[in-house]
Amino acid sequence: MTGAVVAGTLAVAVLNTLPALLGAFRWFRGEASHGFWILLRVGQGSALALALAVGSLAAAGHYSSEHLFYLYALLPLAVAFVAEQLRIASAQTILDHRDLPDAQAVGALPEGEQRLVVAAILAREMGVMTLSALVVVFLALRAASTAHGF
């Protein structure tokens, strides 16, 4: 049982490492990436699947002797939720920085400026979500290291 839990937590780490690396690379180069968002959602889904599996094991009476495991296994869901809120706020930060009241005001700008604003928003959002994926990788690795005792 312990081996399966460790394998699951390591899978979450790997599936979140991919978007973290791609996001960091694309963010550094200033490029948008559709693939990043797909990989990110897969990584988030793996964290949800792990949380459901851990919850199912606990409901079935299989507990880890290390209680920190539960914190590390479930915290990625909270990280993803907070990161999504920060991602939403990051768009407003870009608009505020450019003295734009809302997204509709971007449409009134010349096309070149519209592209710059959208690129800045996408870059900020990708940066926030890349950092969240890195945090999930760390938490998943910590969960793997504390998964003994099932």
N, C-alpha and C positions, 0 to 999 in steps of 0.2 A: 504494500500500500504506500509506504513512504517513497519508493522509487517512482511511482506514478505521480505523486504530488510534486516531487522534485522536478520530474520531467515536464509537468504542466507549468510550473513556475518558470523553468528555463525556457519553455516555448514562448511564454508571455514576454520574457526578456528579449529573446531573439526577434519576435514579431514587432516589438517596439523599437529595437535597435535599428531596424531597416528604415523606418520613417525618420528617426532621429538623425541618422547619417545623411540620408538624402535631403532632408530639410535643412540641415546645417550647410551642406554643400550648395544647394540651390539658393539659400538665403545669402550666403557669402558671395555668390556670383551675381546676386540680384535678379535671379530668374524665377518665374512662376513654375509650378509643377503640379500638374493634375495627378500624376502618379503618387506624389507625396500624400495627397489627401486620401487616396484609396488605401495606401499602406497604413496611414494613421488610423483610419476607421477599422481596418483589419486588426491592428494592434489594440485598439480600444475594445473591440469585440472579444479578443482573446482574454483581456483583463476581466471583462464581464463573465466570460465562460469560466474562468478560474474562480471567480467569486461565487458563481452558482455551484460549481463543483465542490468547493470548500464548504459552502452552506449545506449542500446535500450530504456530504460526509458527516458534518456535525449533527444534522437532523437524524442520520442513521446511527448515531452513537459513536462515531470514530472521531476522536479528538487528538489534537497535537498536544504533547506534553509541554511544548514551548508556546506560551500564550502570545508572545510577540509575533508569531507566525500569522495570526489572524489580523493583526494590525497591518503587517506588510502585504498580506494577500488582499485585503479589502480597501486599503488606502488608495490604490490606483483609481478606483471609481470616483473617489472624492477629488483626486487630482484632475481627472478628466473633466469633471463638472466645473471645478473652479477655473480650469484653463479655458473652457468654452465661454465662461462669463468674461474672462479677461480678453479673449479674442473679440468678443462683441464690443467691449469697451475700447479696444485698440483702434477700431474703425472710427469711433467718435473722437478719439484723441487726435487722429490725423485730420479729421474735419475741423476740430477746434484749433489746431495748430495753423490751419490755413484760413481761419475765420469764416468757415462755412457753417451755416446753422444746421443743415441736415443733408442727407444723401441727394435729395432733389436739387439742391443748390449746385451740386457737381455737374448736373446736366446743363446748367446755364453757362458753364465755362467753355472756352474754346476747346476743340477736340484734343489738342496736344496736352493741355493742362488736365483735362479729364483723365487721359491715360496716365499721367504722372500721379494723380491722386489715387487712382485705382491701383496702380503698381505699388504705391507706398502702403496702402491698406493691406494688400495681399502679402507684401513682405513682412509687415508687422504681425499679421495673423499667423503666417507660417513660422515666424520666429517664436511666438508665444507657444504654439502647438509643438514645435520642435523641442523646446525646453520641457514641456510637459511629458513628451515621450521619453526624454532622458531621465526624468524623475521616476517614471514608471519602470524603466529598465533597472534603475538602482533599487527600487522597492521590490521588484520581482526577484532580483538576485539576493536581496536580503531575505525574502520569503523562502527561497530555495535553501538558504543556509540555516534556516530555523525550522525546516519542515520535518525534522526527525520526530520520532515518537508517535506516529500514527499507528 
